[in-house]
Amino acid sequence: MTATQRKLSWRQRVKRGARDLCWLIVFVLISSTAVDWWRSRDIDTSQVPVTSMRLLDGRQQDLVAMSQQEPVLVYVWASWCGVCRFVTPSVDWLSGHAQVVSIALRSGSDKHVAGYLAHHGYDFPVVNDQSGALSNAFSVKVTPTVMVIEQGKITSITTGFTTPIGLWLRLL
């Protein structure tokens, strides 16, 4: 085999690898979109089912009022959720740059949730949904679930793993 033939075969391998990578990315994006749609199909996006919520620190948050000026990211998570361990640090980072309200789903008492947040150094607003009633009102069935609320309506929903860039882009 000559050097020219080896170069051609190397170039062909790179070209084939790039093509395969593009198809893999397309497949993952289509699959992810389909799974998000399936998991969030029961969520009514025309209105926010619960507007006022009490945070762990006792303050009241009104999601509709907050969403009038800029979008609000609502993050439904749980202390026992494995995927949440990867997404929550991104939400914590984002909370320093955007409006974030999180809902801790069936994660224990207020004291337990506050201890979990302190242990991990998280500093975002949290509503403790000890019984799951709040999450049920939003029709959330999977953790983590991320919703973006704008002008009192849910404009974006995603479930499962989400990157920091993905979170940021949803708020634009």
C-alpha positions in Angstrom: 0.0 0.0 0.0 1.4 3.4 -1.0 1.4 6.5 1.1 -1.3 8.0 -1.1 -3.5 5.0 -0.6 -3.0 5.2 3.2 -3.9 8.9 3.2 -7.0 8.2 1.3 -8.1 5.5 3.6 -7.3 7.7 6.6 -9.3 10.5 5.1 -12.2 8.2 4.3 -12.2 6.9 7.9 -12.3 10.5 9.2 -15.1 11.4 6.8 -17.0 8.2 7.8 -16.5 8.9 11.5 -17.7 12.5 11.1 -20.8 11.3 9.2 -21.6 8.7 11.9 -21.1 11.3 14.6 -23.6 13.6 12.9 -26.2 10.8 12.6 -25.7 9.9 16.3 -26.2 13.6 17.3 -29.4 13.7 15.2 -30.6 10.5 16.7 -30.0 11.6 20.3 -31.7 15.0 19.7 -34.8 13.3 18.1 -34.9 10.7 20.9 -34.5 13.3 23.6 -37.2 15.5 22.1 -39.6 12.6 21.9 -39.0 11.5 25.5 -39.4 15.1 26.7 -42.7 15.3 24.8 -43.9 12.0 26.2 -43.0 12.7 29.8 -44.6 16.2 29.7 -47.6 15.6 27.6 -50.0 15.9 30.6 -48.7 19.3 31.7 -51.1 22.2 30.9 -48.9 24.9 29.4 -51.7 27.5 29.1 -51.6 28.5 32.7 -49.6 28.1 35.9 -51.7 25.8 38.2 -50.2 27.1 41.4 -49.2 30.7 41.5 -48.2 31.4 45.1 -45.8 29.2 47.0 -44.1 29.3 50.4 -40.3 29.0 50.3 -38.3 27.2 53.0 -37.3 30.6 54.4 -41.0 31.6 54.8 -41.3 34.0 52.0 -44.1 33.8 49.5 -43.3 33.6 45.7 -45.9 34.4 43.1 -44.7 32.7 39.8 -47.1 34.7 37.6 -46.0 38.0 39.0 -42.4 37.0 38.8 -42.7 36.0 35.2 -44.2 39.3 33.9 -40.8 41.0 33.5 -38.5 38.1 32.8 -38.8 34.3 32.6 -38.8 32.1 35.7 -37.1 28.7 35.7 -39.0 26.2 37.9 -36.9 23.2 38.8 -38.6 20.1 40.3 -36.1 17.9 41.9 -35.6 15.4 44.8 -32.8 14.7 47.2 -33.1 11.0 46.3 -32.9 11.6 42.5 -29.7 10.4 40.9 -29.9 12.6 37.8 -30.7 15.6 40.0 -27.2 15.3 41.5 -25.9 16.3 38.1 -28.5 18.9 37.1 -28.8 20.7 40.5 -25.3 22.3 40.5 -26.2 23.9 37.1 -29.5 25.3 38.5 -27.6 26.6 41.5 -25.2 28.4 39.2 -28.0 29.7 37.0 -29.9 31.1 40.1 -27.2 33.7 40.4 -28.0 35.0 36.9 -31.8 34.4 36.5 -35.0 33.9 38.4 -35.2 30.4 39.8 -37.7 28.7 42.0 -37.2 25.0 42.8 -39.6 22.4 44.2 -38.1 19.6 46.3 -40.4 16.7 45.7 -40.9 14.3 48.6 -37.5 15.0 50.0 -38.4 15.0 53.7 -39.1 17.7 56.3 -38.2 21.3 55.9 -35.2 20.7 58.2 -34.0 17.8 56.1 -34.2 19.7 52.8 -32.5 22.8 54.4 -29.7 20.5 55.6 -29.3 18.9 52.2 -29.0 22.3 50.6 -26.5 23.5 53.2 -24.5 20.3 52.9 -24.1 20.8 49.1 -23.7 24.6 49.3 -26.9 25.3 47.2 -28.4 28.7 47.5 -31.5 28.8 45.3 -35.0 29.4 46.5 -36.8 26.1 47.5 -40.4 25.1 48.1 -40.6 21.8 50.0 -43.3 19.6 48.4 -43.3 17.0 51.1 -46.5 15.3 50.1 -46.1 15.7 46.3 -49.3 17.8 46.0 -47.6 20.8 44.4 -45.9 18.5 41.8 -49.2 16.8 41.1 -50.8 20.2 40.5 -48.1 20.8 37.8 -48.6 17.2 36.5 -44.9 16.4 37.1 -44.2 12.7 37.0 -40.4 12.7 36.5 -37.5 14.2 38.3 -35.8 16.4 37.4 -38.3 18.5 35.5 -37.5 22.0 34.3 -40.2 24.4 33.3 -39.8 28.0 32.1 -42.7 30.4 32.9 -43.1 33.6 30.9 -46.1 36.0 31.2 -47.9 33.5 33.4 -47.6 30.6 30.9 -45.3 27.6 30.8 -43.3 28.1 27.6 -40.7 25.3 27.9 -40.6 21.9 29.6 -37.7 19.4 29.8 -37.2 16.3 31.8 -34.1 14.3 32.8 -30.5 15.4 32.4 -30.0 19.0 31.2 -26.8 20.8 30.6 -26.0 24.3 32.0 -26.1 25.7 28.4 -29.4 23.9 27.8 -30.9 25.6 30.9 -29.5 29.0 29.9 -30.9 28.7 26.3 -34.3 27.9 27.6 -34.5 31.2 29.4 -33.6 33.3 26.3 
